[in-house]
């Protein structure tokens, strides 16, 4: 038995010991979520809701079918269709699958890479390579080879781990972006639906107005034929009828456009979708805003911005690790022979320990500032993501305040508008009585009818704005909530929303 020299044993042992120590070193900077200024309560929140504290789900938790609080079966069906068929949502799901594949690829770099090969090659060495004169004889050789190779990079300073961390945060960011798009789609469907219902209410109002003005024109025409009034009243009645018909056609055009936009959200061609006409009814939903700090956990766009920061922080570590040595362990084991029949004989075995090309341990010395530039770029990208995160939080606070203020003011405006409608209706009734008695002109009747139409149309528009503002507030809050919410015709919030595609193992 032949003993190896002690130096041959101590050298690799020392190297392995050094590798074990360095493998525990990491240059990835510690990641802490940057602090943001968070108010203690929303300024526009009702006093009773200021101290309400909901649960704080993470971005992975489904937000629930929040649209069921409106108690509209048609809206429920539309939301289900949109989640199943919207093409933008499918594209976002595909991007999430890509991010997860990138993560699996990054994790694979933490494991040894093993390959196997088999085949011949024909080669001829030059006489000079064999120490012979240039005009010496050379010999051609066929070499059969069957071997396995292995390669592994020892993660001395966390470069590989930084790549895994960045890919992991990137996958989580893609999932949060998918959640954000899902929430935006749900809100867009609800708002488009309520816009169509609002236009249906206006259309119904103008349809009734056209009928009334047609009847008024017939009455005025009869009085003119009997010689009671002048032709001017007939002309004015015709103008009012034509104006109402024109307005009705304009609303019809707007409804068609809104219906086409809703079809696109549902993943359908406009020709394949139509929505039955039904005027909008009053929407009353009690939506607790909770505390501002809850937005940091509930809003998927905030979660996406935070994960982008985490990924950028890991990339800073990867750029920093480029300044340190890299250790690549490689080797090969197999058989070589000049004849295929002798390939797998024990005497034909061959092995190689060490790099196939280059060196095992590489140490960067000079690159003209490329690594410094890479590190500066990674740090600047991280600072950009920090600023984007803080701006996203500020935008979230603004959106909640806007919708809270909108709902509060719209509630007061709706009550005032109801009074205006009642007063305008009373004035119109009195003007018609006085016109029949001959105490006022037909122009007064027209003005009164216009006022009633205008006030009723504004009331319909306010109802539509209230419904859309309620949807906007839910979207600004990050979706559904955990505690029951009472509405005009709904008693509770339904179960989970459409699930995300699961990650393949």
TIVO-270816 format. One record per residue (C-alpha): x, y, z. Coordinates in nm, 4 decimals. Each point is the difference from the previous one (the first is absolute). Example, Ala and Ser with C-alpha at 12.3 -4.5 7.8 and 13.67 -1.06 7.14 Angstrom:
BEGIN
<gumar <1.2300,-0.4500,0.7800>>
<gumar <0.1370,0.3440,-0.0660>>
This chain:
BEGIN
<gumar <0.0000,0.0000,0.0000>>
<gumar <0.1412,0.3383,-0.1018>>
<gumar <-0.0368,0.2874,0.2423>>
<gumar <-0.0487,0.3517,-0.1291>>
<gumar <0.2374,0.2682,0.1223>>
<gumar <-0.1325,0.1836,0.3032>>
<gumar <0.0171,0.3331,-0.1846>>
<gumar <-0.2412,-0.1369,-0.2617>>
<gumar <-0.2486,-0.0789,0.2753>>
<gumar <0.0452,0.3167,0.2009>>
<gumar <-0.0386,0.2255,-0.3079>>
<gumar <-0.3520,-0.1103,-0.1049>>
<gumar <-0.1055,-0.0270,0.3641>>
<gumar <0.1054,0.3579,0.0636>>
<gumar <-0.1744,0.1111,-0.3173>>
<gumar <-0.3228,-0.1737,0.1014>>
<gumar <0.0194,0.1527,0.3457>>
<gumar <0.0465,0.3466,-0.1508>>
<gumar <-0.2906,-0.0587,-0.2364>>
<gumar <-0.2239,-0.1021,0.2903>>
<gumar <0.0854,0.3209,0.1837>>
<gumar <-0.0448,0.2255,-0.3029>>
<gumar <-0.3264,-0.1679,-0.0967>>
<gumar <-0.1484,0.1418,0.3161>>
<gumar <0.0889,0.3545,-0.1043>>
<gumar <-0.2536,0.2117,-0.1845>>
<gumar <0.0183,0.3526,-0.1341>>
<gumar <-0.3771,0.0373,-0.0530>>
<gumar <-0.1108,0.3090,0.1974>>
<gumar <-0.2621,-0.0596,0.2661>>
<gumar <-0.3446,0.0946,-0.1282>>
<gumar <-0.2388,0.2076,0.2086>>
<gumar <-0.3166,0.1485,-0.1433>>
<gumar <0.0456,0.3791,-0.0135>>
<gumar <-0.2139,0.1989,0.2379>>
<gumar <-0.2854,0.2096,-0.1388>>
<gumar <-0.2031,0.2715,0.1688>>
<gumar <-0.3347,-0.1549,0.0857>>
<gumar <-0.2852,0.2118,0.1414>>
<gumar <-0.1830,-0.1333,0.3024>>
<gumar <-0.3391,0.0245,-0.1731>>
<gumar <-0.1512,0.1059,-0.3290>>
<gumar <-0.1045,0.3635,-0.0016>>
<gumar <-0.3187,-0.0686,-0.1967>>
<gumar <-0.1023,-0.3114,0.1947>>
<gumar <-0.3204,0.0176,0.2078>>
<gumar <0.0673,0.0409,0.3707>>
<gumar <-0.1507,-0.3377,0.0787>>
<gumar <0.2391,-0.1812,-0.2309>>
<gumar <0.3203,0.1760,0.1037>>
<gumar <0.0968,-0.2659,0.2562>>
<gumar <-0.1226,-0.3046,-0.1934>>
<gumar <0.2930,-0.2409,-0.0469>>
<gumar <-0.0438,-0.2761,-0.2602>>
<gumar <0.2153,-0.3074,-0.0378>>
<gumar <0.3224,0.0538,-0.1934>>
<gumar <0.0307,-0.2602,-0.2771>>
<gumar <0.3087,-0.0206,-0.2164>>
<gumar <-0.0071,0.0361,-0.3753>>
<gumar <-0.0336,-0.3784,-0.0425>>
<gumar <-0.3424,-0.0059,0.1704>>
<gumar <-0.2993,0.0210,-0.2318>>
<gumar <-0.2101,0.3079,0.0554>>
<gumar <-0.3426,-0.1596,-0.0261>>
<gumar <-0.2892,0.0662,-0.2327>>
<gumar <-0.0531,0.3539,0.1237>>
<gumar <-0.2357,0.0900,-0.2853>>
<gumar <-0.2737,-0.2168,0.1536>>
<gumar <-0.0725,0.2786,0.2505>>
<gumar <-0.1933,0.1735,-0.2788>>
<gumar <-0.2456,-0.2885,-0.0183>>
<gumar <-0.0091,-0.0122,-0.3808>>
<gumar <-0.0033,-0.3466,-0.1582>>
<gumar <0.0884,0.1386,-0.3426>>
<gumar <0.3081,0.1727,0.1384>>
<gumar <0.1006,-0.3204,0.1795>>
<gumar <-0.0170,-0.1945,-0.3256>>
<gumar <0.1980,0.2639,-0.1891>>
<gumar <0.2773,-0.0040,0.2598>>
<gumar <0.0275,-0.3776,-0.0274>>
<gumar <0.0211,0.0209,-0.3782>>
<gumar <0.2681,0.2685,0.0127>>
<gumar <0.2208,-0.1959,0.2402>>
<gumar <-0.0214,-0.3044,-0.2239>>
<gumar <0.0430,0.1581,-0.3437>>
<gumar <0.1767,0.3374,0.0224>>
<gumar <0.3096,-0.0081,-0.2195>>
<gumar <0.2000,0.2536,0.2022>>
<gumar <-0.0476,-0.2171,0.3075>>
<gumar <0.1157,-0.3077,-0.1922>>
<gumar <0.3081,0.1915,-0.1152>>
<gumar <0.0772,0.0944,0.3604>>
<gumar <-0.0393,-0.3638,0.1057>>
<gumar <0.2457,-0.0970,-0.2743>>
<gumar <0.2459,0.2614,0.1286>>
<gumar <-0.0329,-0.1517,0.3463>>
<gumar <0.0813,-0.3436,-0.1440>>
<gumar <0.3058,0.1489,-0.1678>>
<gumar <0.1169,0.1513,0.3291>>
<gumar <-0.0435,-0.3307,0.1775>>
<gumar <0.2011,-0.1725,-0.2737>>
<gumar <0.2763,0.2597,0.0462>>
<gumar <-0.0042,-0.0773,0.3731>>
<gumar <0.0348,-0.3736,-0.0642>>
<gumar <0.2879,0.0713,-0.2368>>
<gumar <0.1737,0.2124,0.2645>>
<gumar <-0.0452,-0.2710,0.2629>>
<gumar <0.1466,-0.2599,-0.2359>>
<gumar <0.3313,0.1864,0.0147>>
<gumar <0.0303,-0.0990,0.3648>>
<gumar <0.0285,-0.3660,-0.1034>>
<gumar <0.2717,-0.1834,-0.1934>>
<gumar <-0.0508,-0.0214,-0.3754>>
<gumar <0.0569,-0.3543,-0.1330>>
<gumar <0.0212,-0.0883,-0.3703>>
<gumar <0.0754,-0.3216,-0.1880>>
<gumar <0.1253,-0.0562,-0.3518>>
<gumar <0.0988,-0.2736,-0.2418>>
<gumar <0.1570,0.0018,-0.3436>>
<gumar <0.3178,-0.0161,-0.2120>>
<gumar <0.2262,0.2700,-0.1365>>
<gumar <0.2654,-0.0179,-0.2691>>
<gumar <0.3130,0.2020,0.0607>>
<gumar <0.3540,0.0379,-0.1319>>
<gumar <0.2761,0.1635,0.2011>>
<gumar <0.2567,0.2087,-0.1866>>
<gumar <0.3643,-0.1153,-0.0005>>
<gumar <0.1015,0.3198,0.1822>>
<gumar <-0.2371,-0.0783,0.2893>>
<gumar <0.1821,-0.3322,0.0445>>
<gumar <0.3486,0.1560,-0.0003>>
<gumar <0.0795,-0.1067,-0.3569>>
<gumar <0.1144,0.2102,-0.2970>>
<gumar <-0.2704,0.1798,-0.1889>>
<gumar <0.0376,-0.2404,-0.2900>>
<gumar <-0.0174,-0.3021,0.2274>>
<gumar <-0.2664,-0.2633,-0.0269>>
<gumar <-0.3270,0.0432,0.1822>>
<gumar <-0.2507,-0.2577,0.1073>>
<gumar <-0.3795,0.0111,-0.0125>>
<gumar <-0.1947,-0.1440,0.2919>>
<gumar <-0.3612,-0.0899,0.0651>>
<gumar <-0.0923,0.0390,0.3654>>
<gumar <-0.3182,-0.1344,0.1541>>
<gumar <-0.1160,0.1687,0.3175>>
<gumar <-0.2788,-0.0626,0.2531>>
<gumar <0.0102,0.2253,0.3020>>
<gumar <-0.1919,0.1972,0.2563>>
<gumar <0.0945,0.3550,0.1013>>
<gumar <-0.0911,0.1935,0.3096>>
<gumar <0.0209,0.3724,0.0702>>
<gumar <-0.0786,0.1902,0.3173>>
<gumar <0.0603,0.3571,0.1084>>
<gumar <0.0720,0.0377,0.3693>>
<gumar <-0.2013,0.3002,0.1179>>
<gumar <0.2872,0.1640,0.1878>>
<gumar <-0.1423,0.3468,0.0436>>
<gumar <-0.3711,-0.0480,-0.0678>>
<gumar <-0.0022,0.0809,-0.3726>>
<gumar <-0.2176,-0.2993,-0.0850>>
<gumar <-0.2183,0.0536,0.3058>>
<gumar <-0.0483,0.3634,-0.1022>>
<gumar <-0.1260,-0.1133,-0.3388>>
<gumar <-0.2452,-0.2372,0.1670>>
<gumar <-0.1212,0.2740,0.2348>>
<gumar <-0.0492,0.2413,-0.2896>>
<gumar <-0.1903,-0.2608,-0.2027>>
<gumar <-0.2132,-0.0926,0.3008>>
<gumar <-0.0935,0.3633,0.0629>>
<gumar <-0.0652,0.0440,-0.3718>>
<gumar <-0.2414,-0.2941,-0.0002>>
<gumar <-0.1811,0.1437,0.3014>>
<gumar <-0.0157,0.3366,-0.1760>>
<gumar <-0.1557,-0.1639,-0.3064>>
<gumar <-0.2589,-0.1673,0.2204>>
<gumar <-0.0839,0.3297,0.1680>>
<gumar <-0.0270,0.1698,-0.3402>>
<gumar <-0.2380,-0.2739,-0.1100>>
<gumar <-0.2087,0.0631,0.3118>>
<gumar <0.0054,0.3730,-0.0750>>
<gumar <-0.1134,-0.0575,-0.3575>>
<gumar <-0.2676,-0.2390,0.1217>>
<gumar <-0.1334,0.2614,0.2407>>
<gumar <0.0149,0.2697,-0.2687>>
<gumar <-0.1910,-0.2259,-0.2394>>
<gumar <-0.2702,-0.0707,0.2579>>
<gumar <-0.0375,0.3724,0.0711>>
<gumar <-0.0033,0.0914,-0.3705>>
<gumar <-0.2741,-0.2547,-0.0690>>
<gumar <-0.2129,0.1329,0.2862>>
<gumar <0.0492,0.3628,-0.0989>>
<gumar <-0.0744,-0.0707,-0.3670>>
<gumar <-0.3110,-0.1893,0.1047>>
<gumar <-0.1258,0.2846,0.2191>>
<gumar <0.0693,0.2495,-0.2801>>
<gumar <-0.2216,-0.2023,-0.2339>>
<gumar <-0.2721,-0.0173,0.2638>>
<gumar <0.0279,0.3755,0.0514>>
<gumar <-0.0411,0.0564,-0.3747>>
<gumar <-0.2995,-0.2363,0.0037>>
<gumar <-0.1572,0.2194,0.2663>>
<gumar <0.0648,0.3122,-0.2092>>
<gumar <-0.1351,-0.1747,-0.3080>>
<gumar <-0.3170,-0.0945,0.1846>>
<gumar <-0.0333,0.3597,0.1157>>
<gumar <0.0330,0.1354,-0.3533>>
<gumar <-0.2322,-0.2634,-0.1412>>
<gumar <-0.2674,0.1217,0.2379>>
<gumar <0.0832,0.3598,-0.0850>>
<gumar <-0.0366,-0.0663,-0.3726>>
<gumar <-0.3434,-0.1533,0.0590>>
<gumar <-0.1112,0.2939,0.2134>>
<gumar <0.1272,0.2570,-0.2489>>
<gumar <-0.1631,-0.1870,-0.2862>>
<gumar <-0.3285,0.0181,0.1884>>
<gumar <0.0636,0.3678,0.0786>>
<gumar <0.0612,0.0719,-0.3695>>
<gumar <-0.3308,-0.1627,-0.0906>>
<gumar <-0.1836,0.2106,0.2596>>
<gumar <0.1680,0.3208,-0.1124>>
<gumar <-0.0696,-0.0831,-0.3636>>
<gumar <-0.3683,-0.0523,0.0781>>
<gumar <-0.0234,0.3304,0.1840>>
<gumar <0.1742,0.1702,-0.2908>>
<gumar <-0.2451,-0.1576,-0.2438>>
<gumar <-0.2854,0.1297,0.2173>>
<gumar <0.1552,0.3473,-0.0087>>
<gumar <0.0703,0.0240,0.3741>>
<gumar <0.3794,0.0492,-0.0289>>
<gumar <0.2545,0.1221,-0.2530>>
<gumar <0.2245,-0.2112,-0.2203>>
<gumar <0.2969,0.0996,0.2183>>
<gumar <-0.1131,-0.2394,0.2733>>
<gumar <-0.0207,-0.2820,-0.2564>>
<gumar <0.3534,0.0713,-0.1218>>
<gumar <0.1320,0.0025,0.3552>>
<gumar <-0.1678,-0.3326,0.0760>>
<gumar <0.1561,-0.1529,-0.3094>>
<gumar <0.3436,0.1301,0.1021>>
<gumar <-0.0314,-0.1548,0.3447>>
<gumar <-0.1090,-0.3348,-0.1466>>
<gumar <0.2874,-0.0091,-0.2493>>
<gumar <0.2469,0.1017,0.2724>>
<gumar <-0.1141,-0.2846,0.2260>>
<gumar <0.0249,-0.2479,-0.2882>>
<gumar <0.3523,0.1205,-0.0795>>
<gumar <0.1083,-0.0336,0.3639>>
<gumar <-0.1461,-0.3501,0.0085>>
<gumar <0.2057,-0.1000,-0.3033>>
<gumar <0.3142,0.1432,0.1605>>
<gumar <-0.0566,-0.2127,0.3093>>
<gumar <-0.0538,-0.3017,-0.2237>>
<gumar <0.3391,0.0616,-0.1629>>
<gumar <0.1745,0.0287,0.3364>>
<gumar <-0.1657,-0.3192,0.1212>>
<gumar <0.1172,-0.1893,-0.3073>>
<gumar <0.3586,0.1113,0.0612>>
<gumar <-0.0209,-0.0949,0.3684>>
<gumar <-0.1413,-0.3421,-0.0904>>
<gumar <0.2839,-0.0587,-0.2466>>
<gumar <0.2558,0.0925,0.2666>>
<gumar <-0.1599,-0.2457,0.2431>>
<gumar <0.0116,-0.2734,-0.2634>>
<gumar <0.3746,0.0544,-0.0346>>
<gumar <0.0451,-0.0420,0.3760>>
<gumar <-0.1888,-0.3285,-0.0244>>
<gumar <0.2333,-0.1248,-0.2723>>
<gumar <-0.2738,0.0119,-0.2655>>
<gumar <-0.0481,0.1721,-0.3318>>
<gumar <-0.2594,0.2810,0.0217>>
<gumar <-0.2147,-0.1823,-0.2553>>
<gumar <-0.0274,-0.2989,0.2368>>
<gumar <-0.1179,0.1931,0.3043>>
<gumar <-0.3094,0.1952,0.0933>>
<gumar <-0.1429,0.1044,0.3335>>
<gumar <-0.3672,0.0281,0.0675>>
<gumar <-0.1270,0.3459,0.0849>>
<gumar <-0.0738,0.0687,0.3634>>
<gumar <0.0150,0.3400,0.1685>>
<gumar <0.2361,0.0414,0.2916>>
<gumar <-0.1500,-0.0280,0.3454>>
<gumar <0.1341,0.1740,0.3066>>
<gumar <0.3208,-0.1557,0.1340>>
<gumar <0.0636,0.0187,0.3748>>
<gumar <0.3098,-0.1837,0.1225>>
<gumar <0.1625,0.0408,0.3413>>
<gumar <0.3746,-0.0277,-0.0687>>
<gumar <0.2257,0.0271,0.3086>>
<gumar <0.3307,0.1658,-0.1014>>
<gumar <0.1962,-0.1306,0.2997>>
<gumar <0.3394,0.1418,0.0970>>
<gumar <0.2526,0.1422,-0.2495>>
<gumar <0.2654,-0.2462,0.1178>>
<gumar <-0.2130,-0.2869,-0.1310>>
<gumar <0.0573,0.1194,-0.3572>>
<gumar <0.3627,-0.1094,0.0247>>
<gumar <-0.1195,-0.3612,0.0249>>
<gumar <-0.3230,0.0130,-0.2000>>
<gumar <0.0943,0.1810,-0.3208>>
<gumar <0.1591,-0.2374,-0.2542>>
<gumar <0.1690,0.2859,-0.1862>>
<gumar <0.1762,0.1025,0.3226>>
<gumar <0.1055,-0.3602,0.0516>>
<gumar <0.1368,-0.0091,-0.3565>>
<gumar <0.1991,0.3188,0.0570>>
<gumar <0.1409,-0.1405,0.3251>>
<gumar <0.1046,-0.3260,-0.1672>>
<gumar <0.1702,0.2005,-0.2745>>
<gumar <0.2100,0.1637,0.2734>>
<gumar <0.0929,-0.3390,0.1430>>
<gumar <0.1081,-0.1240,-0.3429>>
<gumar <0.2078,0.3139,-0.0588>>
<gumar <0.1642,-0.0427,0.3406>>
<gumar <0.1032,-0.3560,-0.0915>>
<gumar <0.1423,0.1226,-0.3302>>
<gumar <0.2171,0.2434,0.1938>>
<gumar <0.1445,-0.3026,0.1826>>
<gumar <0.0608,-0.1811,-0.3284>>
<gumar <0.1793,0.3056,-0.1423>>
<gumar <0.2102,0.0258,0.3168>>
<gumar <0.0932,-0.3697,-0.0149>>
<gumar <0.1571,0.0593,-0.3415>>
<gumar <0.2967,0.1622,0.1800>>
<gumar <0.0873,-0.3284,0.1764>>
<gumar <0.1502,-0.3310,-0.1213>>
<gumar <-0.2101,-0.2706,-0.1640>>
<gumar <0.0643,-0.3697,0.0578>>
<gumar <-0.1232,-0.2480,-0.2617>>
<gumar <0.0424,-0.3725,0.0664>>
<gumar <-0.0059,-0.2126,-0.3145>>
<gumar <0.0918,-0.3536,-0.0933>>
<gumar <-0.0582,-0.2811,-0.2399>>
<gumar <-0.0127,-0.3785,0.0264>>
<gumar <-0.0367,-0.2546,-0.2794>>
<gumar <0.1737,-0.2195,-0.2575>>
<gumar <0.2193,0.0667,-0.3028>>
<gumar <0.1256,-0.2462,-0.2601>>
<gumar <0.1058,-0.0114,-0.3600>>
<gumar <-0.2464,-0.2777,-0.0737>>
<gumar <-0.3672,-0.0195,0.0872>>
<gumar <0.0321,-0.3601,0.1203>>
<gumar <0.2572,0.0981,0.2618>>
<gumar <-0.1844,0.3104,0.1212>>
<gumar <-0.1424,-0.1374,0.3232>>
<gumar <0.3032,-0.2027,0.1102>>
<gumar <0.1343,0.0879,0.3426>>
<gumar <0.3352,0.0915,-0.1478>>
<gumar <-0.1740,0.2628,-0.2221>>
<gumar <-0.1270,0.2022,0.2954>>
<gumar <0.0894,0.3673,0.0220>>
<gumar <-0.0746,0.2853,0.2378>>
<gumar <0.0737,0.3680,0.0388>>
<gumar <-0.0195,0.2004,0.3230>>
<gumar <0.0216,0.3692,-0.0573>>
<gumar <-0.1271,0.2515,-0.2540>>
<gumar <-0.0461,-0.1199,-0.3531>>
<gumar <0.0891,0.3486,-0.1236>>
<gumar <0.1621,0.2815,0.1966>>
<gumar <0.0669,-0.0135,0.3746>>
<gumar <-0.1839,-0.1212,0.3062>>
<gumar <0.0318,0.3200,0.2040>>
<gumar <-0.0305,0.3306,-0.1840>>
<gumar <0.0787,0.3350,0.1601>>
<gumar <-0.1000,0.3254,-0.1714>>
<gumar <0.2837,0.2532,-0.0146>>
<gumar <-0.0693,0.2673,-0.2616>>
<gumar <-0.2958,0.0559,-0.2304>>
<gumar <0.0115,0.3726,-0.0690>>
<gumar <-0.2740,0.0830,0.2522>>
<gumar <-0.2670,-0.2388,-0.1325>>
<gumar <-0.0748,-0.1493,0.3426>>
<gumar <-0.0160,0.3415,0.1664>>
<gumar <-0.2435,0.1149,-0.2661>>
<gumar <-0.2114,-0.3115,0.0504>>
<gumar <-0.0137,0.0569,0.3747>>
<gumar <-0.0928,0.3660,-0.0415>>
<gumar <-0.2714,-0.0932,-0.2471>>
<gumar <-0.1437,-0.2597,0.2413>>
<gumar <0.0007,0.2487,0.2888>>
<gumar <-0.1657,0.2680,-0.2133>>
<gumar <-0.2658,-0.2496,-0.1104>>
<gumar <-0.0680,-0.0799,0.3647>>
<gumar <-0.0395,0.3686,0.0861>>
<gumar <-0.2386,0.0369,-0.2935>>
<gumar <-0.2132,-0.2875,0.1285>>
<gumar <-0.0025,0.1537,0.3488>>
<gumar <-0.1324,0.3268,-0.1426>>
<gumar <-0.2583,-0.1888,-0.2089>>
<gumar <-0.1143,-0.1922,0.3085>>
<gumar <-0.0507,0.3152,0.2052>>
<gumar <-0.1820,0.1706,-0.2864>>
<gumar <-0.2258,-0.3035,-0.0399>>
<gumar <-0.0913,0.0213,0.3682>>
<gumar <-0.0762,0.3715,-0.0290>>
<gumar <-0.2170,-0.0619,-0.3066>>
<gumar <-0.1888,-0.2688,0.1910>>
<gumar <-0.0766,0.2408,0.2831>>
<gumar <-0.1158,0.2629,-0.2492>>
<gumar <-0.2297,-0.2417,-0.1826>>
<gumar <-0.1673,-0.1066,0.3247>>
<gumar <-0.0457,0.3603,0.1125>>
<gumar <-0.1388,0.0982,-0.3426>>
<gumar <-0.2609,-0.2742,0.0013>>
<gumar <-0.0935,0.0551,0.3649>>
<gumar <-0.0512,0.3680,-0.0692>>
<gumar <-0.1888,-0.0832,-0.3177>>
<gumar <-0.2414,-0.2349,0.1767>>
<gumar <-0.0579,0.2442,0.2851>>
<gumar <-0.0644,0.2971,-0.2251>>
<gumar <-0.2035,-0.1998,-0.2506>>
<gumar <-0.2303,-0.1187,0.2794>>
<gumar <-0.0727,0.3603,0.0964>>
<gumar <-0.0260,0.1032,-0.3636>>
<gumar <-0.2476,-0.2788,-0.0718>>
<gumar <-0.2255,0.1091,0.2840>>
<gumar <0.0107,0.3591,-0.1215>>
<gumar <-0.0652,-0.1098,-0.3560>>
<gumar <-0.3076,-0.1942,0.1086>>
<gumar <-0.1387,0.3216,0.1439>>
<gumar <0.0800,0.1790,-0.3258>>
<gumar <-0.1873,-0.2652,-0.1988>>
<gumar <-0.3046,0.0326,0.2231>>
<gumar <0.0026,0.3784,-0.0271>>
<gumar <0.0456,-0.0065,-0.3788>>
<gumar <-0.2840,-0.2526,-0.0370>>
<gumar <-0.2289,0.2207,0.2087>>
<gumar <0.0920,0.3074,-0.2051>>
<gumar <-0.0684,-0.1827,-0.3264>>
<gumar <-0.3405,-0.1139,0.1198>>
<gumar <-0.0953,0.3550,0.0992>>
<gumar <0.1212,0.1463,-0.3302>>
<gumar <-0.2149,-0.2463,-0.1966>>
<gumar <-0.3071,0.0905,0.2041>>
<gumar <0.0622,0.3706,-0.0472>>
<gumar <0.0609,-0.0482,-0.3727>>
<gumar <-0.3330,-0.1750,-0.0408>>
<gumar <-0.1590,0.2903,0.1853>>
<gumar <0.1787,0.2432,-0.2310>>
<gumar <0.1948,0.1821,0.2725>>
<gumar <0.3483,-0.0991,-0.1291>>
<gumar <0.1499,-0.0587,-0.3436>>
<gumar <0.1056,-0.3340,-0.1410>>
<gumar <0.3608,0.1114,0.0376>>
<gumar <-0.0427,-0.0233,0.3790>>
<gumar <-0.1261,-0.3557,-0.0376>>
<gumar <0.3016,-0.0886,-0.2131>>
<gumar <0.2409,0.1472,0.2538>>
<gumar <-0.1655,-0.1950,0.2805>>
<gumar <0.0122,-0.3258,-0.1955>>
<gumar <0.3662,0.0579,-0.0825>>
<gumar <0.0767,0.0554,0.3657>>
<gumar <-0.1721,-0.3254,0.0998>>
<gumar <0.1891,-0.1936,-0.2662>>
<gumar <0.3303,0.1562,0.0976>>
<gumar <-0.0484,-0.0676,0.3713>>
<gumar <-0.1090,-0.3580,-0.0537>>
<gumar <0.2901,-0.0679,-0.2347>>
<gumar <0.2421,0.1442,0.2542>>
<gumar <-0.1531,-0.2225,0.2679>>
<gumar <0.0590,-0.3065,-0.2216>>
<gumar <0.3591,0.1052,-0.0617>>
<gumar <0.0603,0.0482,0.3722>>
<gumar <-0.1269,-0.3519,0.0700>>
<gumar <0.2427,-0.1343,-0.2595>>
<gumar <0.2857,0.2003,0.1488>>
<gumar <-0.0808,-0.1328,0.3471>>
<gumar <0.0107,-0.3590,-0.1246>>
<gumar <0.3298,0.0536,-0.1790>>
<gumar <0.1459,0.1838,0.3007>>
<gumar <-0.0884,-0.2975,0.2206>>
<gumar <0.1829,-0.2289,-0.2413>>
<gumar <0.2918,0.2437,-0.0071>>
<gumar <0.0250,-0.0020,0.3793>>
<gumar <0.0025,-0.3802,0.0126>>
<gumar <0.2728,-0.0030,-0.2636>>
<gumar <0.1999,0.2653,0.1868>>
<gumar <-0.0243,-0.2054,0.3197>>
<gumar <0.1448,-0.3039,-0.1752>>
<gumar <-0.3112,-0.2069,-0.0589>>
<gumar <-0.2257,-0.1833,0.2421>>
<gumar <0.0222,-0.0264,0.3754>>
<gumar <-0.0393,-0.2614,0.2686>>
<gumar <-0.2907,0.1316,0.2072>>
<gumar <-0.3579,-0.0023,-0.1363>>
<gumar <-0.1163,0.3136,-0.1794>>
<gumar <-0.3682,0.0815,-0.0280>>
<gumar <-0.1491,0.1514,-0.3135>>
<gumar <-0.3437,0.0934,-0.1255>>
<gumar <-0.0794,-0.3470,-0.1341>>
<gumar <0.2881,-0.2196,0.1140>>
<gumar <0.0810,-0.1376,0.3411>>
<gumar <0.3588,-0.1125,-0.0294>>
<gumar <0.3073,-0.0264,-0.2131>>
<gumar <0.0376,-0.3232,-0.1939>>
<gumar <0.2921,-0.2399,-0.0132>>
<gumar <0.3403,0.0120,-0.1640>>
<gumar <0.0735,0.1455,-0.3407>>
<gumar <0.1390,-0.1753,-0.3058>>
<gumar <0.3177,-0.1873,0.1085>>
<gumar <0.3388,0.0523,-0.1564>>
<gumar <0.1632,-0.2752,-0.2050>>
<gumar <0.2007,-0.2224,0.2313>>
<gumar <0.3756,-0.0224,-0.0333>>
<gumar <0.1204,-0.3227,-0.1535>>
<gumar <0.2214,-0.2056,0.2306>>
